[in-house]
Amino acid sequence: MSKNAFFLLFGTAAFLSGCTMAPKYTRPEAPVPVDWPSGAAYAESGAATNAPAIPDLGWREFFTDEKLRQVIGAALTNNLDLRVAALNVELARAQYGIQRAGLFPTLNANGSGSKERVPADLSTTGSRQTSKRYDANFGAASWEIDFFGRIRSLKDKALEEYLATEQGHRSAHIALISSVAGAYLALAADRESLRLAETTLKAQQDAYALIRRRYDIGIVTELDLYQAQTQVDTARGDVAAFSKQVAQDENALNLLAGSPVPDGLLPKLLEDVTPPQDIRAGVSSEALLRRPDVVQSEGALKAAHANIGAARAAFFPRISLTAALGTASSDLSDLFKGGQGTWSYSPQIVAPVFDARTWSAFKAAKVQREMAVAQYQKAIQSAFREVADELAARGTVDRQVSAQESLVHAVSETHRLSSSRYDKGIDSYLSVLDAQRSLYGAQQGLVSLRLAKLANQVRLYAVLGGGWHEETLANR
C-alpha cells in the first residue's frame, strides 16, 4: 500500500462522514401576541418615536450619569459572578473542541524495540537463536469513521451548548448592569429618605422644645407635651432605620462592584442622579427573540435536536479503522534505510443486533427535545410578561408621581394651616400631629415613586435585552 493510497483512505473516510441523521430544525412558534399589550395602563407607555430601540443602545449611551457609568464599569471588571459566567463560556468552548476532535483521527508516532531469545526446541531452525526487531510507525488507532453522523451530531450538540453558554454570559452581563444601577438608585433614594428623616427630626425637636417651654409656663397641657414627644421618638427611630438601610445599600453595591466603591462615586441624593436616556420598546414583540436568555433557551433546544441524530445513529453499524505506516528492521542502524517500509490497516465494523438501551435512549432524546421546546416557549412567555409589566408601570408611574406631588403640596398646606390654628388656640395639637404624620408619609412616598420611575427605565432596558453592547456611538 503506497503513501498516497494510505492518505486517500483517510480523506475518503472523512468525506463520507459528513452526513447526519438529526431531524431538520424548525423554530417553534412564539406563544405570545405579536403586539405589546394595550389599554388604560399602557396609554402613556410609548416613548418618543425618535428614541432608540433597546438592542441598538449600548449601556454607556443609555446611562447618562457619569458616576454610575464608572461604578458599572468597575462591576463588569471585578464582579466574581460575571467572571464565573465567562469561565463557563471558556469551559463550554473547550468541551466543544473535545467533541469536535472526535471527527478526526488521532495520529501518533510510535517507536519500539524488542530482543528475544528462542530455545532450540522452539526454533524453526532447530538451534537456539536471538532475534531483534525495531519499529517506527505513524498512524491512527481505532478511529471511528462517522458514516451515520453519530459523532457529528454530538459535535453539533456541543456547539449549540457552547453558544447557549455564551448567551448565558450575556444574560449575566445584562443582569449585573441592571442590578448595579438598581442598587445605585436605591442607595440614592435611601440617602434622600434619610435626609428627610433627619430634617423631620430636627423640626420635631424644635417643636418639642417650644411646647416644653409653653408647658413650663402653663400655656399647654401635659397631653400636648407627650404628643410632641411621640413625634420626636418616631423620627429618631426612622433616622436609625434609614441609617441602617443606607449602610446595607452600600454593602450591596460594593458586593456587586467586586470592590469598595469610592465615596466620590456614591450618589448623595436621588435628585442628583442624571436620569437614563429615553427608550422605546418597538412595535413588535419579535424583539424578544434577540434577548440573550431566549437565544440561550433556543440553543438548548437545538442541542436537544442534534442529540436525536446521535440517538438515531446508534441503531446503525459503527466502523472504525486502525492504520499505520512506518519502517521495521532487525538492526537499529538499518531502521530508516530504503526497503524497510511497512504498513498495516485493520478495519472493524460493529453492528448492533439487540440492545434495549438503544431504543430507550432514542425515546429519551425525543422527550428531551419536547422538554426543550416547552422551556423555550416558556422563556418567551416569561420575557413577554416581564416587558408587559414594565410597560404597564411606565404607563402609570408618571401619573402616580404627579398625584403624589399634588398630595405633598396639599398636605404641606394642611400642616401649615393646622399649626397656625393651634398657635392661635383655635384647634388642638392633635390636628397638628395628624398633619405632620401625613406630610412626612407623603414626602417619603414621593421619594419612593421617583425611585420607581427611574428603576422602571432601567428594568425596561434590561428586559428588552439592552446592556450587552458597551457602546454604540463609536460604531455609528
C-alpha positions in Angstrom: 0.0 0.0 0.0 1.5 3.3 -1.1 1.6 6.5 1.0 -0.8 8.2 -1.4 -3.3 5.4 -1.0 -2.9 5.5 2.7 -3.8 9.2 2.9 -6.6 8.7 0.3 -8.2 6.2 2.6 -8.3 8.8 5.4 -9.6 11.5 3.1 -12.4 9.3 1.7 -13.5 8.3 5.2 -13.6 11.9 6.3 -15.6 12.9 3.3 -18.1 10.1 3.8 -18.6 11.0 7.4 -20.2 14.4 6.6 -23.8 13.2 6.9 -26.0 13.4 9.9 -29.3 11.8 10.9 -30.5 14.7 13.0 -34.0 15.9 12.0 -34.3 19.3 10.3 -34.6 22.1 12.8 -37.6 24.4 12.7 -38.0 27.2 15.2 -41.2 26.8 17.2 -43.9 29.4 17.0 -43.7 32.1 19.7 -46.7 31.6 22.1 -47.2 35.3 22.6 -49.1 38.1 20.7 -47.1 39.9 18.0 -48.0 43.3 19.5 -47.4 44.6 23.0 -50.4 44.9 25.4 -52.6 48.0 25.2 -55.2 49.6 27.5 -55.5 52.2 30.1 -52.4 51.1 32.0 -50.3 51.4 28.7 -51.8 54.6 27.4 -48.6 56.5 28.1 -46.1 53.7 27.8 -44.9 54.5 24.3 -41.8 56.7 24.2 -41.0 59.3 21.7 -40.7 57.9 18.2 -37.2 59.3 17.9 -36.0 57.3 20.9 -33.5 54.5 20.0 -34.6 50.8 20.1 -33.2 48.9 23.0 -30.9 46.3 21.3 -29.1 49.1 19.4 -28.4 51.1 22.5 -25.2 50.5 24.4 -25.2 50.8 28.2 -22.7 53.6 28.2 -25.1 55.5 26.0 -28.2 54.6 28.0 -26.9 55.6 31.4 -26.0 59.3 31.2 -24.8 59.7 34.8 -21.0 59.6 34.7 -20.6 58.3 38.3 -23.0 55.4 37.6 -21.1 54.6 34.5 -17.9 54.3 36.4 -19.5 52.0 39.0 -20.9 49.8 36.3 -17.6 49.6 34.6 -15.9 48.5 37.8 -18.5 45.9 38.4 -18.1 44.4 34.8 -14.3 44.2 35.6 -14.4 42.9 39.1 -17.7 41.1 39.8 -17.0 37.4 40.6 -20.3 36.0 39.4 -19.7 37.5 36.0 -16.2 36.1 36.0 -17.6 32.6 36.7 -20.1 33.1 33.8 -17.2 34.0 31.5 -15.2 31.0 32.6 -18.2 28.8 31.9 -18.1 30.0 28.3 -14.4 29.0 28.1 -15.2 25.6 29.6 -18.0 25.1 27.1 -15.7 26.1 24.2 -13.1 23.6 25.4 -15.7 20.8 25.6 -16.9 21.6 22.1 -13.3 21.4 20.9 -13.0 17.9 22.5 -16.2 16.7 20.9 -15.3 18.1 17.5 -11.9 16.4 17.6 -13.7 13.1 17.5 -14.4 13.6 13.8 -10.7 13.4 13.0 -8.2 10.6 13.6 -5.8 10.7 16.5 -2.4 10.4 14.8 0.5 9.1 16.9 4.2 8.4 16.2 5.4 5.3 17.9 8.9 3.8 18.3 9.6 0.3 19.7 12.3 -2.2 20.1 12.5 -5.8 21.3 15.0 -8.5 21.7 14.0 -12.2 22.2 15.9 -15.4 22.7 14.2 -18.7 21.4 15.4 -22.1 22.7 16.5 -24.8 20.1 13.4 -27.0 20.6 11.1 -24.0 19.7 13.2 -22.6 17.0 12.3 -23.3 13.3 16.0 -23.9 12.6 16.5 -26.5 15.3 19.1 -24.3 17.1 18.7 -21.6 19.6 18.7 -18.1 18.3 18.3 -14.5 19.4 16.1 -12.1 17.4 15.9 -8.4 17.4 13.3 -6.0 16.0 13.0 -2.2 15.8 9.9 -0.3 14.6 9.0 3.3 13.9 5.3 3.9 12.9 3.0 6.8 12.2 -0.8 6.1 12.2 -4.2 6.1 13.8 -5.7 3.7 16.3 -9.4 2.9 16.4 -10.6 5.9 14.5 -14.4 5.7 14.2 -15.5 6.7 10.7 -18.7 8.7 11.2 -20.7 7.3 8.3 -24.0 7.8 10.0 -23.3 11.1 11.7 -23.2 10.0 15.4 -20.1 11.9 16.2 -21.1 14.9 14.0 -24.5 15.1 15.9 -22.7 15.1 19.2 -20.4 17.7 17.9 -23.4 19.9 16.8 -24.9 19.3 20.3 -21.7 20.5 22.0 -21.6 23.5 19.6 -25.1 24.6 20.5 -24.4 24.1 24.2 -21.3 26.3 23.9 -23.3 29.0 22.0 -26.0 28.8 24.6 -23.5 29.2 27.4 -22.1 32.3 25.6 -25.7 33.7 25.6 -25.9 32.9 29.3 -22.8 35.0 29.8 -24.6 37.9 28.0 -27.6 37.5 30.2 -25.4 37.6 33.3 -23.8 40.8 31.9 -27.2 42.4 31.5 -28.4 41.3 34.9 -25.3 42.7 36.5 -25.7 46.1 34.9 -29.4 46.2 35.9 -28.6 45.1 39.5 -25.8 47.7 39.9 -28.0 50.5 38.5 -30.8 49.4 40.8 -28.6 49.3 43.8 -27.1 52.7 43.0 -30.6 54.2 42.7 -31.8 52.5 45.8 -28.8 54.0 47.7 -29.6 57.4 46.4 -33.3 57.1 47.4 -32.5 55.9 50.9 -30.0 58.7 51.4 -32.7 61.1 50.4 -35.2 59.4 52.7 -32.5 59.6 55.5 -32.1 63.3 54.9 -35.8 63.8 55.0 -36.0 61.9 58.3 -33.2 63.9 59.8 -34.9 67.2 58.7 -38.1 66.0 60.2 -36.4 65.0 63.4 -34.8 68.5 63.7 -38.2 70.1 63.1 -39.9 67.8 65.7 -37.2 68.5 68.3 -37.6 72.3 67.8 -41.4 71.9 68.1 -41.0 69.8 71.2 -38.6 72.4 72.8 -41.2 75.1 72.1 -44.1 73.1 73.6 -41.9 72.3 76.6 -41.4 76.0 77.3 -45.1 76.6 76.9 -45.8 73.7 79.2 -43.4 75.0 81.8 -45.3 78.3 82.0 -48.7 76.6 81.9 -49.9 77.6 78.5 -50.3 74.0 77.1 -51.3 70.8 78.7 -49.2 67.7 79.6 -51.0 65.9 76.8 -49.6 68.2 74.2 -46.1 67.7 75.6 -46.3 63.9 75.4 -47.9 64.0 71.9 -45.0 66.2 70.7 -42.5 63.7 72.3 -44.1 60.8 70.3 -43.2 62.6 67.1 -39.6 63.1 68.2 -39.2 59.5 69.1 -40.8 58.3 65.9 -38.5 60.5 63.9 -35.5 59.2 65.8 -36.5 55.6 65.0 -36.8 56.5 61.3 -33.4 58.1 61.3 -31.8 54.9 62.8 -33.7 52.7 60.3 -32.7 54.7 57.3 -29.1 54.9 58.5 -29.0 51.1 58.7 -30.6 50.8 55.2 -28.1 53.2 53.7 -25.2 51.2 55.1 -26.7 47.9 53.8 -27.2 49.6 50.4 -23.6 50.5 50.3 -22.6 46.9 51.2 -24.8 45.5 48.4 -23.3 48.0 45.9 -19.7 47.1 47.0 -20.5 43.4 46.5 -21.9 43.9 43.0 -18.9 46.1 42.1 -16.5 43.5 43.3 -14.6 46.0 45.4 -15.4 49.0 47.6 -16.9 51.9 45.6 -15.0 55.2 46.4 -17.1 57.7 48.3 -16.7 60.2 45.4 -18.7 57.9 43.1 -21.6 57.3 45.6 -24.8 59.2 45.0 -25.7 61.9 47.5 -29.4 62.2 46.7 -31.8 60.7 44.2 -32.4 64.2 42.7 -28.7 64.4 41.9 -28.7 61.3 39.7 -29.0 62.1 36.0 -31.9 60.0 34.5 -31.2 57.4 31.9 -31.9 58.1 28.3 -35.5 57.8 27.0 -36.1 54.5 25.2 -38.9 52.7 23.3 -39.9 49.1 23.2 -40.6 49.0 19.5 -43.8 47.9 17.8 -43.4 44.1 17.8 -42.7 41.5 20.5 -40.5 39.7 18.0 -37.7 41.8 19.5 -37.8 39.3 22.4 -36.3 36.6 20.1 -33.0 38.5 20.3 -32.9 38.6 24.1 -29.9 36.6 25.3 -31.8 34.3 27.7 -34.3 33.4 24.9 -31.5 32.8 22.5 -29.8 30.6 25.2 -33.0 28.6 25.6 -33.2 28.1 21.8 -29.6 26.9 21.8 -30.6 24.3 24.3 -33.4 23.3 22.0 -31.0 23.0 19.1 -28.7 20.9 21.2 -31.5 18.5 22.1 -32.4 18.4 18.4 -28.9 17.4 17.4 -28.9 14.7 20.2 -31.7 12.9 18.4 -29.3 12.5 15.4 -26.8 10.8 17.7 -29.5 8.5 19.2 -30.7 7.5 15.7 -27.2 6.8 14.5 -26.8 4.3 17.4 -29.1 1.9 15.5 -26.6 1.6 12.7 -23.2 -0.1 12.5 -20.0 1.6 13.8 -17.0 1.4 11.6 -13.5 2.0 12.9 -10.1 1.9 11.4 -6.6 1.3 12.8 -3.8 2.0 10.3 -0.1 2.6 10.5 2.7 3.5 8.1 6.4 3.1 9.1 9.6 1.1 9.0 11.0 -2.0 10.7 14.4 -3.6 10.9 16.3 -6.2 12.9 19.1 -3.8 13.2 18.6 -0.3 14.7 21.1 1.2 12.3 19.1 -0.1 9.3 15.7 1.2 10.5 15.5 4.1 8.2 17.2 2.7 5.2 15.5 2.0 1.9 13.3 -1.1 1.6 12.4 -1.2 5.3 8.9 0.3 4.8 5.9 -1.3 6.5 2.2 -0.6 6.5 -0.9 -2.1 8.1 -4.6 -1.3 8.3 -7.3 -3.1 10.3 -11.0 -2.0 9.7 -13.6 -3.1 12.1 -17.4 -3.0 12.0 -19.7 -3.5 14.9 -23.4 -3.9 14.0 -26.0 -3.7 16.8 -28.2 -6.8 16.9 -30.2 -6.3 20.1 -29.7 -3.6 22.8 -32.8 -2.4 24.5 -30.9 0.6 25.9 -30.7 2.0 22.3 -34.5 2.3 22.0 -34.8 3.8 25.4 -32.0 6.3 24.6 -33.8 7.3 21.4 -37.1 7.8 23.2 -35.3 9.8 25.9 -33.7 12.1 23.3 -37.1 12.8 21.8 -38.6 13.6 25.2 -35.7 15.9 26.0 -36.4 17.8 22.7 -40.1 18.2 23.7 -39.0 19.5 27.1 -36.6 21.9 25.4 -39.5 23.2 23.2 -41.6 23.8 26.2 -38.7 25.6 28.1 -38.0 27.7 25.0 -41.7 28.8 24.7 -41.8 29.4 28.5 -38.8 31.6 28.2 -40.5 33.7 25.5 -43.7 33.9 27.6 -41.7 35.0 30.7 -39.9 37.6 28.7 -43.2 38.9 27.3 -44.7 39.1 30.8 -41.6 41.0 32.1 -41.8 43.6 29.3 -45.5 43.9 29.6 -45.2 44.5 33.4 -42.6 47.2 32.9 -44.7 48.9 30.1 -47.6 48.9 32.5 -45.5 50.5 35.2 -44.1 53.0 32.7 -47.6 53.9 31.5 -48.8 54.7 35.1 -45.8 55.9 37.1 -45.8 59.5 35.8 -49.4 59.8 36.8 -48.6 58.4 40.2 -45.7 60.9 40.7 -47.9 63.8 39.6 -50.6 62.8 42.0 -48.1 62.3 44.8 -46.6 65.7 44.2 -50.0 67.3 44.4 -50.7 65.3 47.6 -47.4 66.6 49.2 -48.4 70.2 48.3 -51.9 69.7 49.8 -50.7 68.0 53.0 -48.0 70.7 53.4 -50.6 73.4 53.3 -52.8 71.4 55.7 -49.8 71.2 58.1 -49.2 75.0 57.8 -52.8 75.8 58.5 -53.1 73.4 61.4 -50.0 74.8 63.0 -51.4 78.3 62.6 -54.8 77.4 64.1 -53.0 75.7 67.0 -50.8 78.7 67.7 -54.0 80.9 67.8 -55.7 78.4 70.2 -58.4 77.6 67.7 -57.6 73.9 67.3 -55.9 71.1 69.4 -52.4 69.8 68.9 -53.8 66.5 67.7 -54.6 68.1 64.3 -51.0 69.3 64.0 -49.8 65.8 64.8 -52.0 64.3 62.1 -50.9 66.8 59.6 -47.2 66.2 60.4 -47.6 62.4 60.0 -49.4 62.8 56.7 -46.8 65.2 55.4 -43.9 63.0 56.3 -45.6 59.9 54.8 -46.4 61.8 51.6 -42.8 63.1 51.3 -41.4 59.6 51.8 -43.9 58.2 49.3 -42.8 60.7 46.7 -39.2 59.6 47.1 -40.3 56.0 46.6 -42.3 56.9 43.4 -39.4 58.8 41.9 -37.2 55.8 42.6 -39.8 53.6 41.0 -39.8 55.7 37.9 -36.0 55.6 37.4 -35.9 51.9 38.3 -38.6 51.2 35.7 -36.5 52.7 33.0 -33.5 50.5 34.0 -35.7 47.3 34.2 -37.4 48.0 30.8 -33.9 48.5 29.2 -32.8 45.1 30.7 -35.9 43.0 30.0 -35.8 44.1 26.3 -32.2 42.7 26.1 -30.3 46.0 26.4 -27.0 46.2 28.2 -24.8 43.7 26.3 -23.1 46.2 24.0 -20.9 48.6 25.9 -21.1 51.4 23.4 -22.7 52.1 20.1 -21.8 55.8 19.4 -18.3 54.8 18.3 -19.7 52.3 15.9 -22.1 54.6 14.0 
